[in-house]
Amino acid sequence: MLTTIATAQLPVLVLLLLAGTVAKMWTATHESEPGALSRLGPAVLVAERWRTPVMLACALGELFLVGGMLVTGHPFFWWSAVAFFALSTYVLWELRRRRPDVGCGCFGEVSAIPVGWRSLGRTVVLTGMSAGLLWTPQVPGWKTLAGLGWDHVPAALAGLAVLLALSPEVEETVARLRYRAPCEQRRLNPATALGRLRASTVWRSHVGLLSSPDPVDSWRELCWRFFVYPGRSPAGDPVDVVFAVYLSGRHPAVRVALVDSDGQPVAAEPLLESTPISAGR
């Protein structure tokens, strides 16, 4: 009976580790705003220049554990999983004691809620789950998963339910889904807006006027992102080519204006608005 319960926790552990890996890598490579990692542990325990590498190292460590547990049956990976979650418990305890204002970062940016007893309890439960696997047959994890039957389902669902109950990220995710901020307050990576610009007909119509393919300035005003490029007017005079990209909707508008060195608009062909493009591009 106990072996069945312990074995049933393997898919739960694998799921949690993979979710943590993906979330950490996304947060480290798509920082939504400057200093976002300064609110997530354990990155806050190191110097600023090491925060992104530490976040990526944690993600890769989890991926390494998952791969080892699934591909081999070597005890090293099972003991490593126990050590990983036990160390995570200690790190979260230290974060709660030394930096009570930051989140655990367990699932990237969504784990920005300050570390509490639920987060600590979750790592304790995960430590116990991984320790229980030491008493199961030491075979590659994929064979264990392939051999799971209906008798393992209740134990797996019970383990998953306990972890969900101990995860404050669930409420945070639900709140984000229920509350949609106005466009003016919504975060959008400037690279996404730049991709929308370069997919538009306005860009293709004016790219020949640009002196450089890279913008010299960019800023956001409410729901618009502006990009400024050096260029020349149709008459050959130096101008700034200013593109404006709307940041909301599946078919965002893109507009352009030519401005001289005095900040005055340059008379040229009528301003164009792009034909609809997909926001996912």
N, C-alpha and C positions, 0 to 999 in steps of 0.2 A: 504493500500500500504506500509506504513512504517513498519507495523507489519510483513508483508511478507518479506521485506528486512532484518529486524532484525532477524527473525526466521531462514532465510537462512544462517546466519553467524554461527550458532551453529556447523554444521559439519566442517567448516573451523577452528573454534577455537579448536575443539576437535582434528583435524588432526595436527595442529601446536603444541598443548600441548603434544600430544603423540610423535611426532617427536623430540621435545625438550627433553622429558623424556628419550627416547631410546638413543639419541646422548650423553646426559650428563652421563648416566650410563656407556655407552661404553667407553667414554673418561676417566672417573674416575677409571674404573677397568682395562683398557688396555692402560695405559699411554705409548705412543709410544716412548718416550725418557725422560730421567731424566729432571725434571724442566718444563715439558710441561704445567702443570697447573699454573705455574708462569706467563704465558702469557694470561691467560683467567680470565675474571671476572665472578662473584664477588669473586672468590677464592683469587685473589691477594690482597683483602682488609683485609685478615686475616693472622694469622701466618702460616708458611709452613705446620706444622703438622696438621692444621685444613682444609687445602685446599681440600683434597679428601672428608672428611666428609661433607663439605659445598656443594661441587658439587653434592654429592649423596643426600643431604637433599633437594636441589633445585629440583632434578629429582623426588624424592618421593613426594614433595609438589605438583608438577604439576600433577603427577599421582593421588594424592588424590583429586585434584580439578576435574579432568576428571571423576573419579569414582563417586564422589558426584553429579556432574551435570547430569551424565547419569542415575544413579540409583534412585535419589530422585529429588523432585521438591522443596526442602527446599530453601528459599531465602538466607540462609547462604552461600551456595556454589556459587550462582550467584553474591552476593556482594563480596565474597572472590575473585572471578575471577577479578572483577573490581579493587579491592585493590591490587591484585597480579600484574597486568599489570601496574597500576599506580605507584606502588613501583618499578617495573622494570625500568620504565622510569626515575625515580629519581636516581636509582643506576647507570644506564648507563650515565646519565648526570654527576654524580660524577666521574665515571671512565674516562669520556672524559676530565674532568677538572683536576683530580688528577693524572691519569695514561694514558695519551694519546697514549702510546705505546702498550697497551694491547687490546685484543678483548673482545667482550661481553660474549663469551662462551655460547650464547643462544642455539646453536646446537652443543655443544661440541667443539672438536678440529677444525672443519671446520669453526668455528666462531672466528678464531684467528686474523682476520683483525681488525685493530684499530677501535674503535667505532667512527662512523661518523653520519651525519645527517640522513642517510637512516635508520640505526639501531634505532635511536631515533624516527624517524617518524613511524617506524613499531610498536613500543610499544605504541605510541600514538593512532595509528589506532586500535590496538588490545584492548586498553582500551575503545575506543569508541564502538567497536563491542560488548564487554562484557557488557558495560553499556546499550546498546540497548536491550539486552536480558532481562533486568529487566522489560521491558514493554510488554514482551510476556507472554503467559499463563504459570504459574508456575507449570509445570507438569514434571515428570521425562524425562530427555533428550532423552532416547531411544524412548519414545512415540512421541516426537517431530520429531525425525529423521524418524520414521516409517511413520509419517503423511506428510512428505515433498512430494510435487508434482512437476510437470514440471514447474509450475509458479515460483518455488523457484530457479530453476537452474540458470537463468541469474544473479540473485543477488549473489548467492554463487560463481559463476565463476568470477564475477566482484570483489568480496571481495578477492578471492584468487589471482587474477591478480594484485591487488594493493599491496598485501603483497609480492608477488614474485618480483615486481618492486622495493620494498623497502628492499630487502634481498640481501646484497652483497655476501652471501654464494652461491648464484646461480652461479655467475661468477667464484668463487673459485672452486666449484665442477666441472664445465665444464672444467676449466683449468687443474685440476688434471686428469680428464678423457682423455683429449687430449694430455697431456704431460706425458709420461711414463719415469720415471727416469731410468738411467742405473742400472743394478743389484747392482753395487758397492755403489750406493747412496740410494738404496731403503731401507726403514725401514722394519724390520722383527723382531717380538718378539722372543727372545731367546727360550721361551717355545715352540714356533711353531717348531723351528729347533730341539729341544730336542725330540718333538713328532715324527718328521720324522726319527730321529735316531733310536728311540726305536721301530719303525715299520719296520725297515730294517732287511734284512737277516744278514748283517754284525754284527749288535748288537746281534742277537740271536746266531751267531757263536762264539762270543767272551765274552758274558756275564759271562760265567763260569770262566773267568780269573780275573774278577773284585773282589777286596776286599771290595768295597763299592758300593751301587747302586747310590750314589750321586756324581756328578763331584766335583773335588777339584779346578778346574780352568776352565775358559771359556773365549774366546775372538773371535773377528771377524777380518778377513783379507780379504778385498775386498769382493768377493762373497762367501766366505767360513766361516762357524762358526765351531770353534774347541771346543771340550770338552775333558778334561783330567780326567781320573779315576785312582786311585791306583789299582795295581793288581800284578799278578805274571805270569811269563812266563811259557810255557809248561814244562820247566826244574825246575821250582819252585823258580826262582830268582825274587826279587822285581823289578817291572818295572812300568812305566807310560803307560797306554793304552790311546792313543790319537785318537779320532774319528774326522773326518772332514765331515761336511755336506754342500753340495752345496745349495745355497739359492734361486736358480731360477729354473723354469721349473716345469712341472707337474710330472716328474719322476726324482727327484733330486738324484745325485750320493752321496753315503756315503762310505768313505774310513777309514782305520784304520792302525795304526802303533804302535809297541811296542818300548819303549825307556827306556834305563837304566839310572842310576843315573848320569852318565856322559854326558847324552844327545845323546848317540850313539844308532842307531837302533839295535834292538835285532833280530838276525836271527831266524825266525820261519817259519811257513807255509806261502806261498805266500800271499801278501796283497790282500784282497778281495774288490770287489765293489758290492754294493747291487743290487739286482734285482729291476726293477722299482717299485716305490710306488707312491701312490697318494699324491700330495702336500696338499690336503685337510684333510688328516688324522692327 
